[in-house]
Amino acid sequence: MLSAAAEHGVAIEVTGQPDRLDLDDTGVRRAIETEIPIVRNSDAHSVRELCNMAYAVAQAHRGWAERSR
């Protein structure tokens, strides 16, 4: 997945949906190492779910993603 993203110049999503959290901290770190842009997303389907962004931010931080990424 990451090699295809790098090849095609697309970003990788870190979703905040607690049931998904698709990209783990190791995947985030590998994406950073290969200079793939990281997109954090709450994956909210209602206003109540906007707080999911905290999960996306935490997941990205565990993979050493900084704000500039």
N, C-alpha and C positions, 0 to 999 in steps of 0.2 A: 504494500500500500504506500509506504513512504517513498520508495523509489519511483513509483508512478507519479506521485504528487510532485516530487522534485523535477522529474523529467518534463512534466507539463506546466510547471510554474503555478501550481495551485496551493492554497492554504489548507491546513488541517484544523478541524474543529475540535475544541474541548467543550463538550456539552455538560451542562450543570444538572441535567435530569438525573436525580438520585437513582432511578431504576436502570439507568444506562451507563453513564460515565465511561463511554466507549474508549477513549484514549487514556491509558493509564500514565503514571508518572514516567515510566521507562520510555513509552512511546513519545511523550512530550520531549524528553531529553534527546532522543534520537532525531526528532524533527528539528530541534534547535541545532544540533551538531551538523545536520545537512542543510541548514539555513532555509528550512521550510517555514513560511509564516504560520503563526498560531492565531486562531480565532477563538475567543471564548464566547460562549453562548448560553443563555439561561434555558433555552429550549422551552420557554414558557408558552402555554396554551391558554393561560388566563392570567389576570393581574396577580392573583394569589401566588402564582408560580414564579414571579419575577425574582423572588428571593433565592431561587436556584442559582443565580449568578455567583453567589458566594461559593457554591460547590465547584463551579467551573474555575473560578479564580484560585481556590485552594488546590485543585487538581493540577493546574498549570504551574503553580508555585512549587509543588512537590517535584515537578520535573525541571525546576530551575528556570522557568520562563519568567523573564523580567517584563516590566511594563512596556519597555521599548520593543519587545518582540510582538 
